[in-house]
Amino acid sequence: MDRSAYRKLKVAALIVLAGLSWWWMDGETEQPLAVTERSRDDPDYYLQRFTTTVMSAQGEPRYRISARSMHHYPETDTALLEGPQLVIYRQQGAPWHVDAEHGQVLNGGDMVLLSGVVSMRREASGAESDIRIDGRDLRLWPDREYMESDSPVVIYSASSVLRGVGLRANMKYGQLKILSQVRGYYEPLH
């Protein structure tokens, strides 16, 4: 076989190989991805076992929130929380620790609705004694350091236990107000 015949054979083999490749690739056409519309009820993102800290303009922590899970819904700008735990830092005194079964963060974090069993506690600091508040269904404004509830509450301190219905609490100034049906006992410290 002479050189030109050998060259023609190589070119023909390459053309056949290219044709077979084209035919094989044409059979493997990509199917376009199906675009599905997101339902208004679907979250746009979710987090699992997270912690986030919100800082003040001065770079100091204002509050920290952790939860087992969070699902954010863009339509209402609401985040649903499972097992939320909050730490609300104060300018003076010990921080407040708040635990709940469920929660909703509304208005970009301005308000937090805590539902189910809610427990709040503050450790002793300076002139303030330990305090624990147990209740249900609490509304919390972390930046204002203010919380309220219309449900029954129990307040435990070193020397007293108070029970009643409804609570208004200004955590910044350490002011607690039970709204109605107040019952309690006081045991002086020795």
Secondary structure, DSSP 8 states (H G I E B T S, - for coil): --HHHHHHHHHHHHHHHHHHHHHHHHHT-----------TTS-SEEEEEEEEEEE-TTS-EEEEEEEEEEEEETTTTEEEEES-EEEE--SSS--EEEEEEEEEEEGGGTEEEEEEEEEEEE--BTTB--EEEEEEEEEEEGGGTEEEEEEEEEEEESSEEEEEEEEEEETTTTEEEEEEEEEEEE----
